[in-house]
C-alpha cells in the first residue's frame, strides 16, 4: 500500500537559478544535491515536510516541455505575510496581492523557467 508522496519533479533549464528562486525567493530548504549518472540530483522542500521537489535539468523544448505540468501548489498559514516577504526577496507575482476565493486566499508566481507556483491559504473555519 502506498504511504507517502516522496518526490515531485519540476523541469528547469538552469538548476542553480532554480535553486536560488525556490530557496532564497520562496524560502524552501535545499535537501539533496549530488551528481548522479543521469545528471545532478537536486531537491528542495517545505521545512518540516517529507515531500521533496526535484529540480531536474532539461533543455528548453527537449521532450517534456518546461513549465508543464503545473502548477506546483504550496500552502501557507499566513499568505499575506509570506507574500510581502517573498516580494521583498524579488519574487514576481501575477497579481498585486493575494486574491480571495471560496476556499481561501490564492496567489500565483512563476519561476525563472515558467513553472507556475500557486500559493494558497485555506479559509479559516
MARDOLO-306441 format. One record per residue (C-alpha): x, y, z; residue in three letters; residue number from 1. Coordinates in steps of 0.25 Angstrom, whole numbers, padded with zeros to 4 digits. Example, Ala and Ser with C-alpha at 12.3 -4.5 7.8 and 13.67 -1.06 7.14 Angstrom:
! MARDOLO-306441
<site><px>0049</px><py>-0018</py><pz>0031</pz><code>ALA</code><pos>1</pos></site>
<site><px>0055</px><py>-0004</py><pz>0029</pz><code>SER</code><pos>2</pos></site>
//
This chain:
! MARDOLO-306441
<site><px>0000</px><py>0000</py><pz>0000</pz><code>UNK</code><pos>1</pos></site>
<site><px>0005</px><py>0014</py><pz>-0003</pz><code>UNK</code><pos>2</pos></site>
<site><px>0008</px><py>0023</py><pz>0009</pz><code>UNK</code><pos>3</pos></site>
<site><px>0014</px><py>0036</py><pz>0004</pz><code>UNK</code><pos>4</pos></site>
<site><px>0018</px><py>0045</py><pz>-0007</pz><code>UNK</code><pos>5</pos></site>
<site><px>0033</px><py>0045</py><pz>-0008</pz><code>UNK</code><pos>6</pos></site>
<site><px>0037</px><py>0054</py><pz>-0020</pz><code>UNK</code><pos>7</pos></site>
<site><px>0030</px><py>0063</py><pz>-0030</pz><code>UNK</code><pos>8</pos></site>
<site><px>0038</px><py>0067</py><pz>-0042</pz><code>UNK</code><pos>9</pos></site>
<site><px>0039</px><py>0081</py><pz>-0048</pz><code>UNK</code><pos>10</pos></site>
<site><px>0047</px><py>0082</py><pz>-0061</pz><code>UNK</code><pos>11</pos></site>
<site><px>0057</px><py>0094</py><pz>-0061</pz><code>UNK</code><pos>12</pos></site>
<site><px>0067</px><py>0099</py><pz>-0071</pz><code>UNK</code><pos>13</pos></site>
<site><px>0077</px><py>0105</py><pz>-0060</pz><code>UNK</code><pos>14</pos></site>
<site><px>0078</px><py>0097</py><pz>-0047</pz><code>UNK</code><pos>15</pos></site>
<site><px>0086</px><py>0108</py><pz>-0040</pz><code>UNK</code><pos>16</pos></site>
<site><px>0076</px><py>0119</py><pz>-0044</pz><code>UNK</code><pos>17</pos></site>
<site><px>0064</px><py>0110</py><pz>-0040</pz><code>UNK</code><pos>18</pos></site>
<site><px>0071</px><py>0107</py><pz>-0026</pz><code>UNK</code><pos>19</pos></site>
<site><px>0072</px><py>0121</py><pz>-0024</pz><code>UNK</code><pos>20</pos></site>
<site><px>0058</px><py>0124</py><pz>-0027</pz><code>UNK</code><pos>21</pos></site>
<site><px>0052</px><py>0113</py><pz>-0018</pz><code>UNK</code><pos>22</pos></site>
<site><px>0061</px><py>0115</py><pz>-0006</pz><code>UNK</code><pos>23</pos></site>
<site><px>0064</px><py>0130</py><pz>-0006</pz><code>UNK</code><pos>24</pos></site>
<site><px>0051</px><py>0134</py><pz>-0013</pz><code>UNK</code><pos>25</pos></site>
<site><px>0041</px><py>0125</py><pz>-0007</pz><code>UNK</code><pos>26</pos></site>
<site><px>0048</px><py>0121</py><pz>0005</pz><code>UNK</code><pos>27</pos></site>
<site><px>0049</px><py>0106</py><pz>0003</pz><code>UNK</code><pos>28</pos></site>
<site><px>0060</px><py>0097</py><pz>0009</pz><code>UNK</code><pos>29</pos></site>
<site><px>0071</px><py>0091</py><pz>0000</pz><code>UNK</code><pos>30</pos></site>
<site><px>0070</px><py>0076</py><pz>0003</pz><code>UNK</code><pos>31</pos></site>
<site><px>0079</px><py>0068</py><pz>-0007</pz><code>UNK</code><pos>32</pos></site>
<site><px>0090</px><py>0072</py><pz>-0017</pz><code>UNK</code><pos>33</pos></site>
<site><px>0099</px><py>0062</py><pz>-0023</pz><code>UNK</code><pos>34</pos></site>
<site><px>0103</px><py>0057</py><pz>-0037</pz><code>UNK</code><pos>35</pos></site>
<site><px>0097</px><py>0045</py><pz>-0042</pz><code>UNK</code><pos>36</pos></site>
<site><px>0099</px><py>0036</py><pz>-0054</pz><code>UNK</code><pos>37</pos></site>
<site><px>0087</px><py>0044</py><pz>-0062</pz><code>UNK</code><pos>38</pos></site>
<site><px>0091</px><py>0057</py><pz>-0056</pz><code>UNK</code><pos>39</pos></site>
<site><px>0091</px><py>0066</py><pz>-0044</pz><code>UNK</code><pos>40</pos></site>
<site><px>0080</px><py>0061</py><pz>-0034</pz><code>UNK</code><pos>41</pos></site>
<site><px>0075</px><py>0074</py><pz>-0027</pz><code>UNK</code><pos>42</pos></site>
<site><px>0063</px><py>0075</py><pz>-0018</pz><code>UNK</code><pos>43</pos></site>
<site><px>0056</px><py>0085</py><pz>-0009</pz><code>UNK</code><pos>44</pos></site>
<site><px>0045</px><py>0084</py><pz>0001</pz><code>UNK</code><pos>45</pos></site>
<site><px>0036</px><py>0092</py><pz>0010</pz><code>UNK</code><pos>46</pos></site>
<site><px>0042</px><py>0092</py><pz>0024</pz><code>UNK</code><pos>47</pos></site>
<site><px>0037</px><py>0080</py><pz>0033</pz><code>UNK</code><pos>48</pos></site>
<site><px>0030</px><py>0073</py><pz>0021</pz><code>UNK</code><pos>49</pos></site>
<site><px>0035</px><py>0060</py><pz>0015</pz><code>UNK</code><pos>50</pos></site>
<site><px>0031</px><py>0063</py><pz>0001</pz><code>UNK</code><pos>51</pos></site>
<site><px>0043</px><py>0068</py><pz>-0008</pz><code>UNK</code><pos>52</pos></site>
<site><px>0043</px><py>0075</py><pz>-0021</pz><code>UNK</code><pos>53</pos></site>
<site><px>0053</px><py>0070</py><pz>-0031</pz><code>UNK</code><pos>54</pos></site>
<site><px>0059</px><py>0082</py><pz>-0039</pz><code>UNK</code><pos>55</pos></site>
<site><px>0062</px><py>0073</py><pz>-0051</pz><code>UNK</code><pos>56</pos></site>
<site><px>0071</px><py>0079</py><pz>-0062</pz><code>UNK</code><pos>57</pos></site>
<site><px>0065</px><py>0079</py><pz>-0076</pz><code>UNK</code><pos>58</pos></site>
<site><px>0068</px><py>0088</py><pz>-0088</pz><code>UNK</code><pos>59</pos></site>
<site><px>0056</px><py>0096</py><pz>-0092</pz><code>UNK</code><pos>60</pos></site>
<site><px>0048</px><py>0089</py><pz>-0103</pz><code>UNK</code><pos>61</pos></site>
<site><px>0055</px><py>0075</py><pz>-0100</pz><code>UNK</code><pos>62</pos></site>
<site><px>0044</px><py>0065</py><pz>-0098</pz><code>UNK</code><pos>63</pos></site>
<site><px>0035</px><py>0069</py><pz>-0086</pz><code>UNK</code><pos>64</pos></site>
<site><px>0032</px><py>0084</py><pz>-0088</pz><code>UNK</code><pos>65</pos></site>
<site><px>0038</px><py>0093</py><pz>-0078</pz><code>UNK</code><pos>66</pos></site>
<site><px>0026</px><py>0098</py><pz>-0069</pz><code>UNK</code><pos>67</pos></site>
<site><px>0017</px><py>0086</py><pz>-0071</pz><code>UNK</code><pos>68</pos></site>
<site><px>0010</px><py>0081</py><pz>-0063</pz><code>UNK</code><pos>69</pos></site>
<site><px>0007</px><py>0091</py><pz>-0053</pz><code>UNK</code><pos>70</pos></site>
<site><px>0004</px><py>0098</py><pz>-0044</pz><code>UNK</code><pos>71</pos></site>
<site><px>0012</px><py>0094</py><pz>-0032</pz><code>UNK</code><pos>72</pos></site>
<site><px>0003</px><py>0097</py><pz>-0021</pz><code>UNK</code><pos>73</pos></site>
<site><px>0009</px><py>0101</py><pz>-0007</pz><code>UNK</code><pos>74</pos></site>
<site><px>0001</px><py>0104</py><pz>0005</pz><code>UNK</code><pos>75</pos></site>
<site><px>0003</px><py>0116</py><pz>0015</pz><code>UNK</code><pos>76</pos></site>
<site><px>-0003</px><py>0119</py><pz>0028</pz><code>UNK</code><pos>77</pos></site>
<site><px>-0001</px><py>0134</py><pz>0026</pz><code>UNK</code><pos>78</pos></site>
<site><px>-0001</px><py>0137</py><pz>0011</pz><code>UNK</code><pos>79</pos></site>
<site><px>-0001</px><py>0152</py><pz>0012</pz><code>UNK</code><pos>80</pos></site>
<site><px>0011</px><py>0152</py><pz>0021</pz><code>UNK</code><pos>81</pos></site>
<site><px>0018</px><py>0142</py><pz>0013</pz><code>UNK</code><pos>82</pos></site>
<site><px>0015</px><py>0150</py><pz>0000</pz><code>UNK</code><pos>83</pos></site>
<site><px>0021</px><py>0162</py><pz>0006</pz><code>UNK</code><pos>84</pos></site>
<site><px>0034</px><py>0154</py><pz>0010</pz><code>UNK</code><pos>85</pos></site>
<site><px>0035</px><py>0148</py><pz>-0004</pz><code>UNK</code><pos>86</pos></site>
<site><px>0032</px><py>0161</py><pz>-0011</pz><code>UNK</code><pos>87</pos></site>
<site><px>0044</px><py>0167</py><pz>-0004</pz><code>UNK</code><pos>88</pos></site>
<site><px>0052</px><py>0155</py><pz>-0008</pz><code>UNK</code><pos>89</pos></site>
<site><px>0049</px><py>0159</py><pz>-0023</pz><code>UNK</code><pos>90</pos></site>
<site><px>0039</px><py>0148</py><pz>-0026</pz><code>UNK</code><pos>91</pos></site>
<site><px>0029</px><py>0153</py><pz>-0036</pz><code>UNK</code><pos>92</pos></site>
<site><px>0014</px><py>0150</py><pz>-0036</pz><code>UNK</code><pos>93</pos></site>
<site><px>0002</px><py>0151</py><pz>-0045</pz><code>UNK</code><pos>94</pos></site>
<site><px>-0006</px><py>0159</py><pz>-0036</pz><code>UNK</code><pos>95</pos></site>
<site><px>-0002</px><py>0171</py><pz>-0027</pz><code>UNK</code><pos>96</pos></site>
<site><px>-0007</px><py>0164</py><pz>-0015</pz><code>UNK</code><pos>97</pos></site>
<site><px>-0013</px><py>0150</py><pz>-0011</pz><code>UNK</code><pos>98</pos></site>
<site><px>-0027</px><py>0149</py><pz>-0016</pz><code>UNK</code><pos>99</pos></site>
<site><px>-0040</px><py>0144</py><pz>-0009</pz><code>UNK</code><pos>100</pos></site>
<site><px>-0046</px><py>0131</py><pz>-0014</pz><code>UNK</code><pos>101</pos></site>
<site><px>-0057</px><py>0122</py><pz>-0007</pz><code>UNK</code><pos>102</pos></site>
<site><px>-0046</px><py>0112</py><pz>-0002</pz><code>UNK</code><pos>103</pos></site>
<site><px>-0037</px><py>0124</py><pz>0004</pz><code>UNK</code><pos>104</pos></site>
<site><px>-0026</px><py>0132</py><pz>-0002</pz><code>UNK</code><pos>105</pos></site>
<site><px>-0018</px><py>0129</py><pz>-0015</pz><code>UNK</code><pos>106</pos></site>
<site><px>-0006</px><py>0136</py><pz>-0022</pz><code>UNK</code><pos>107</pos></site>
<site><px>0002</px><py>0131</py><pz>-0034</pz><code>UNK</code><pos>108</pos></site>
<site><px>0017</px><py>0133</py><pz>-0036</pz><code>UNK</code><pos>109</pos></site>
<site><px>0025</px><py>0128</py><pz>-0048</pz><code>UNK</code><pos>110</pos></site>
<site><px>0039</px><py>0122</py><pz>-0046</pz><code>UNK</code><pos>111</pos></site>
<site><px>0050</px><py>0126</py><pz>-0056</pz><code>UNK</code><pos>112</pos></site>
<site><px>0046</px><py>0114</py><pz>-0065</pz><code>UNK</code><pos>113</pos></site>
<site><px>0032</px><py>0118</py><pz>-0066</pz><code>UNK</code><pos>114</pos></site>
<site><px>0027</px><py>0107</py><pz>-0056</pz><code>UNK</code><pos>115</pos></site>
<site><px>0014</px><py>0112</py><pz>-0049</pz><code>UNK</code><pos>116</pos></site>
<site><px>0015</px><py>0113</py><pz>-0034</pz><code>UNK</code><pos>117</pos></site>
<site><px>0002</px><py>0115</py><pz>-0027</pz><code>UNK</code><pos>118</pos></site>
<site><px>0002</px><py>0119</py><pz>-0013</pz><code>UNK</code><pos>119</pos></site>
<site><px>-0011</px><py>0117</py><pz>-0005</pz><code>UNK</code><pos>120</pos></site>
<site><px>-0016</px><py>0119</py><pz>0009</pz><code>UNK</code><pos>121</pos></site>
<site><px>-0028</px><py>0111</py><pz>0013</pz><code>UNK</code><pos>122</pos></site>
<site><px>-0040</px><py>0118</py><pz>0019</pz><code>UNK</code><pos>123</pos></site>
<site><px>-0041</px><py>0118</py><pz>0034</pz><code>UNK</code><pos>124</pos></site>
<site><px>-0053</px><py>0112</py><pz>0040</pz><code>UNK</code><pos>125</pos></site>
//
